[in-house]
């Protein structure tokens, strides 16, 4: 069975704003929907983050939602995993209280919980930082819970997104 990928909102945002703007790299966006299709999971929390901005990316996603698996974080297994992750974070002495509160309130915590619940690969632009205190990053949580994560280029290789 092919791997399924959960995308962090920063993948969409970075690609739209910096790496692959719609007008300069339409092939990226066509291949993301065409080759990614039902292998890409888009959590409702990630959609909400993207829709908060009334911009070209939110318009694009509204027109292309059907190409992705839209999943809700309200599933009982995801909530159980979220609870386990948040409990671990609260007990951790590494992170500042502000970082803990922020992580619990953003989509990142739910992305990790969904990946933990179903074993999907998490795709994020964030990097693992073992000594970070002021922010909780997805790769740090993945490291603690042995969750698989990759960056944008590896994701593009997995889907065979190419610019010929």
N, C-alpha and C positions, 0 to 999 in steps of 0.2 A: 504494500500500500504506500502511496506517495505521502510524504510528510505534509502536515498542515501547519500554517504559520499564523501567528497572532501578531498583528502590526501595531507598534506603538504609534501614537499620533505624530511623534517627531519624524517618523519616516515620511509620512505624507507632507508635512510642513517643510522639512528640509528640501525634499525633492521639488516641491512647488516653488519655494522662495529662492533657492540657491542653485541646486544641481541640475534640475530638469524642468525649467519653466514650460508651461503648456505650449507657448508659441514657438519655443526653440527646440523642444524635444517631445513632440507629440507621439513619437514611436515608443517612448518609455511608458506613457500612460495607456496607449493601446495594448501594449504587451502585458502591462500589469493587470489589466482587466481580462485580456484574452488568455494569457498563459497562467496567470494567477488564479483566475476564476474561482472555482469552489475549493481551492487549496488555501485561500486567504480568509482568515477569520477577522472580522471587524466587530469589536465589542461595542455595545451601546454606549458605554462610557467614553470610548475613543471618538465615536461619532459625535457625541455631545460636545467634546472639546473642539472638534473641527467646526461644528456648526455655530459655536459661540462667535466666530469671526464671520462677518457677512462679506465674503470675498470670493475670488475666482475658485479657490480650492473647495470651499463649502458648496458652491454651485455645481462644480464638477462631481463631487461626491453624491449630491442629491440626485444627479442624473445617472450615476453609475453604481449606486448601492446594490442593485440586483446582481452584479457580477461577483459579489463577495458573500460569504456566509456571515450573516448578521446574527450575533449571539447576545443574549441577555446575561448579565452577571447574577441574576436572581435565582439561578439554579442552586439547589441545596448543596451539591458537591462543591461548587465554586464558593459559596458562602462559608462552608466548613474550612476550606483551604485559606480563604481570606482571613478568617478568624485565627487560624494557626499562624499565619504570617504576621498579622497585627500583634498577636500575643508575643511572638518572638521579638518584634521590633520594640514593643513597649518595655520588655525586659532587658533589652540591649543597653549597655552603658556606652557604646560607641557613639551613638547619634544624639544630637541636641534635641530637646523637647520640641522645638519649632519644626525640625526636620521630620520628627515622628508624626506630628499633627498634620503636616502638609502631605506626607506620603499616604496617610490614611484617607485623605480627602480627594486624591487625584486618581486618574485612570490607571496609573502605573501599578498601584497595589492590586487592582482587579485584573490587570494583564498577567501579573505574576500568579495570582490565585487561579485564573483560568488555565494557564500553562501547567500549574501544579496539578489541577484536577484532572486534566485530560491528556497531559504529556505532549502538548503541541510545542513547536519551536517558537520562541519569542524573538521578534525582530525589532531591534532598537539601535539608535545611533549612540546611545550612552556607552561609556567605557567603564570597566571594573576599576574601582579605586578603593583598595583595602583600608586606607587610613582616613577616608572622608568622614566628616562629622556633621557638616552643615546641611547635607542633603542625602537622601536615601535614593540610590540609583538602582534601576532594574537589574543590571548585572551583579550588583552586590547581593541582592536578594536571591537571584538565580544561583550564585555561588554558595550561599548558605543552605539552600534547599535542593541543590543538585539539579537545577532546571536547565534545559538547553536553550541557549540564546545565540544569535548571530547578528552581524551588522548588515548594512544595506548591500554591499558588494557581494557578500556570500549569498544573500537572499536572491540577488539578481542572477547569480550563477546557478542556484538551485532551480530557478524558474526558466533559465536559459534566455534571459532578456539580453538582447544584443542590438548594437547600433551598427548596421552594415553600410 
